[in-house]
């Protein structure tokens, strides 16, 4: 959930009626999984930002083509969805600028980009159209349900989690996405040799990420001597990251691999 920095009370979110009409006809629906799956403490919270006219237009026109709601009711055929391209899942893309840059730089890789921020969804769809990026699909909803219910085993060639909400207060640490249980689920959907790439500018969260990833049996550090990795050239410097660097924040990248052998 890149650039999603919202905090909620400790209790689970209030139920939202399944199948509620979308704000944009033919576009993403609110809480698409509805009551089909258990309510749980979530690592994200939708932001209620204003949608511009351009973003709304993109949502209405392009969602039926390049968008999907995470309802948890079907298994996706991502090979057909991306025309046989290798597919990387990106969890949290903010306004989508970095996602669009990565898609343009690597048209031979499909990006399944997940977020719950409606303006960002519209913005990314618009960027994809204007730049002819047919290798992007935009998913709306809970990435955990997507991984658990809708993606086949060993279907992903990579997973990116850039600047997830750090939930800095100790009582909120349970909301952090990078936890052992999440890594076990993610590992089951990643092909052998696939890379899990995380990035954060929050030092305590970086330390937790490194600790849990290093201890997890389904992942190995790509750095020979352990620790953090240099920022890969393919990861763009985002506006959000630039703001953090201006404030003196240090950004940490972590690149861990699914082992090639049985795990």
C-alpha positions as a printed Julia matrix, in Angstrom:
263×3 Matrix{Float64}:
   0.0     0.0     0.0
   2.35    2.53   -1.17
   1.63    6.02    0.04
  -1.35    4.84    2.11
  -0.74    6.36    5.54
  -4.11    6.2     7.23
  -4.9     5.09   10.73
  -8.06    3.55   12.08
  -9.28    2.34   15.48
  -8.24   -1.15   16.54
 -11.62   -2.68   15.78
 -12.47   -4.25   12.41
 -14.01   -2.0     9.77
 -17.77   -1.69    9.74
 -19.46   -4.07    7.32
 -20.33   -2.65    3.93
 -23.21   -4.1     2.0
 -21.94   -6.46   -0.67
 -22.7    -5.48   -4.22
 -23.22   -1.79   -3.46
 -23.49    0.26   -6.63
 -20.15    1.71   -7.7
 -19.59    5.45   -7.49
 -18.76    5.27  -11.19
 -21.08    3.05  -13.26
 -19.1     0.08  -14.5
 -16.21    1.02  -12.19
 -14.8    -0.41   -8.94
 -17.28   -1.29   -6.19
 -16.96   -0.59   -2.49
 -15.61   -3.58   -0.53
 -16.05   -6.08   -3.38
 -15.56   -9.18   -1.19
 -18.41   -7.99    1.02
 -19.65  -10.62    3.44
 -18.2   -13.52    1.43
 -15.08  -13.63    3.59
 -14.33  -13.1     7.25
 -13.78   -9.64    8.62
 -10.27   -9.25    9.98
  -7.87   -6.6    11.13
  -6.69   -5.02    7.91
  -3.36   -3.51    6.99
  -5.03   -0.82    4.89
  -7.85    1.68    5.02
  -9.5     3.24    1.96
  -8.99    6.99    1.63
 -11.93    9.19    0.72
 -10.15   11.66   -1.55
 -11.82   13.63   -4.3
 -11.84   12.01   -7.71
 -11.06   14.42  -10.55
 -13.09   14.52  -13.74
 -10.27   12.85  -15.65
  -9.91   10.08  -13.1
 -13.64    9.49  -13.04
 -13.77    9.32  -16.82
 -10.94    6.76  -16.84
 -12.72    4.66  -14.21
 -15.95    4.57  -16.17
 -14.39    3.85  -19.56
 -11.41    1.66  -18.71
 -12.43   -0.32  -15.63
 -14.4    -2.87  -17.71
 -11.26   -3.34  -19.84
  -8.34   -3.26  -17.4
  -9.93   -3.34  -13.94
 -11.12   -6.09  -11.64
 -12.81   -6.23   -8.26
 -11.36   -8.6    -5.68
 -14.5   -10.5    -4.75
 -12.85  -13.76   -3.72
 -15.35  -15.8    -5.73
 -13.21  -17.01   -8.63
  -9.69  -18.04   -9.52
  -8.11  -15.75  -12.09
  -6.48  -17.01  -15.25
  -3.64  -14.49  -15.19
  -1.9   -16.17  -18.11
  -4.88  -15.35  -20.29
  -5.32  -11.95  -18.64
  -1.78  -10.89  -19.58
  -1.4   -12.83  -22.82
   1.21  -15.18  -21.41
   3.51  -12.49  -19.99
   5.27  -13.12  -16.66
   3.27  -11.33  -13.99
   4.37   -9.28  -10.98
   1.87   -8.38   -8.26
   2.22   -4.87   -6.83
   0.42   -4.27   -3.55
  -0.27   -0.56   -3.08
   0.54    1.85   -5.87
  -0.61    5.25   -4.59
  -1.35    7.43   -7.6
   0.3     4.95   -9.97
   3.09    7.08  -11.43
   5.85    4.64  -10.45
   3.79    1.66  -11.62
   3.3     3.27  -15.01
   7.02    4.02  -15.3
   7.96    0.41  -14.49
   5.38   -0.92  -16.96
   6.7     1.36  -19.71
  10.31    0.37  -19.02
   9.49   -3.36  -19.06
   6.64   -4.06  -21.51
   7.47   -7.77  -21.41
   6.23   -8.05  -17.82
   2.62   -7.78  -16.71
   1.84   -5.78  -13.57
  -1.22   -6.67  -11.52
  -1.51   -3.55   -9.37
  -3.72   -3.62   -6.26
  -4.97   -0.66   -4.25
  -8.11    0.64   -2.58
  -7.6     4.35   -3.37
 -10.17    5.28   -6.0
  -8.42    8.41   -7.33
  -5.21    6.41   -7.69
  -7.04    3.66   -9.57
  -8.44    6.2   -12.01
  -5.09    7.94  -12.35
  -3.24    4.71  -13.14
  -5.85    3.68  -15.71
  -5.49    7.07  -17.36
  -1.7     6.79  -17.4
  -1.94    3.31  -18.92
  -4.19    4.55  -21.7
  -2.18    7.68  -22.51
   1.07    5.76  -22.64
  -0.23    2.65  -24.41
   0.58    0.37  -21.45
  -1.38   -2.78  -22.16
   0.65   -4.72  -19.55
  -1.15   -3.17  -16.55
  -4.27   -4.46  -14.78
  -5.75   -2.62  -11.82
  -7.35   -4.57   -8.97
  -9.62   -3.09   -6.32
  -9.87   -4.58   -2.83
  -8.03   -6.66   -0.28
  -4.73   -8.08   -1.52
  -4.92  -10.89    1.04
  -8.16  -12.16   -0.49
  -6.62  -11.84   -3.94
  -3.63  -13.95   -2.92
  -5.56  -16.5    -0.91
  -8.68  -17.0    -3.02
  -8.06  -15.78   -6.55
  -4.47  -16.57   -7.59
  -3.31  -20.12   -8.41
  -0.23  -21.57   -6.7
   3.09  -20.56   -8.26
   1.44  -18.11  -10.64
   3.47  -14.97   -9.88
   6.94  -14.05  -11.1
   7.38  -11.36   -8.49
   5.77   -9.37   -5.68
   6.33   -5.69   -4.89
   5.35   -3.92   -1.69
   6.61   -0.35   -1.85
   6.13    2.0     1.1
   3.34    0.17    2.95
   1.71    1.89    5.87
   4.23    1.56    8.76
   1.57    1.72   11.49
   4.13    3.34   13.8
   2.22    3.03   17.08
   3.05   -0.18   18.92
  -0.59   -1.14   19.38
  -1.02   -0.98   15.58
   1.97   -3.17   14.67
  -0.37   -6.1    14.15
  -1.72   -4.24   11.13
   1.63   -4.22    9.33
   1.46   -6.24    6.14
   4.88   -7.89    6.27
   4.29  -10.61    8.87
   5.16  -14.33    8.86
   1.6   -15.36    7.93
   1.55  -13.04    4.94
   4.94  -14.31    3.77
   3.74  -17.92    3.91
   0.71  -17.03    1.78
   2.79  -15.01   -0.67
   5.39  -17.76   -1.0
   2.72  -20.23   -2.12
   1.76  -17.93   -5.01
   5.32  -17.15   -6.15
   7.22  -19.27   -8.65
  10.63  -20.66   -7.67
  13.18  -17.91   -8.21
  10.58  -15.13   -7.96
  11.6   -11.98   -6.09
   9.74  -10.33   -3.23
  10.78   -6.67   -3.24
   9.87   -4.42   -0.31
  10.81   -0.8     0.25
  10.15    1.49    3.21
  11.37    4.77    4.63
  10.35    3.86    8.17
  13.42    2.51    9.94
  11.66    0.36   12.61
   9.48   -1.26    9.93
  12.53   -1.91    7.76
  14.14   -3.7    10.69
  11.0    -5.81   11.23
  10.83   -6.65    7.52
  14.45   -7.76    7.51
  13.96   -9.83   10.64
  10.84  -11.7     9.52
  12.06  -12.22    5.95
  15.45  -13.5     7.09
  13.79  -15.95    9.47
  11.21  -17.25    6.99
  12.1   -20.64    5.48
  10.43  -19.87    2.13
  12.66  -16.91    1.29
  16.37  -16.22    0.94
  18.12  -12.86    0.87
  19.54  -11.91   -2.53
  22.36  -10.09   -0.75
  25.26  -12.46   -0.22
  26.07  -11.11    3.22
  22.49  -10.38    4.24
  20.98   -7.0     5.03
  19.38   -4.43    2.79
  19.83   -4.14   -0.97
  20.73   -1.09   -3.04
  17.74    0.5    -4.75
  17.39   -1.32   -8.09
  17.47    0.92  -11.13
  14.02   -0.32  -12.2
  12.33    1.08   -9.07
  11.55    4.72   -9.81
  12.08    7.42   -7.23
   8.5     8.32   -6.34
   7.19   11.71   -5.28
   6.37   10.26   -1.87
   9.89    8.85   -1.54
  11.39   12.18   -2.56
   9.4    13.92    0.16
  10.73   11.46    2.71
  14.3    11.93    1.55
  13.86   15.7     1.83
  12.88   15.15    5.48
  16.02   13.1     6.09
  14.38    9.68    5.93
  16.5     6.77    4.78
  14.88    4.37    2.32
  15.6     0.65    2.64
  15.05   -1.9    -0.13
  14.75   -5.6     0.66
  14.98   -8.19   -2.12
  14.29  -11.78   -1.13
  13.97  -14.76   -3.46
  11.88  -17.91   -3.46
  14.43  -20.74   -3.5
  14.8   -22.6    -6.77
  14.69  -25.98   -5.07
  11.79  -27.53   -3.08
  10.79  -25.39   -0.12
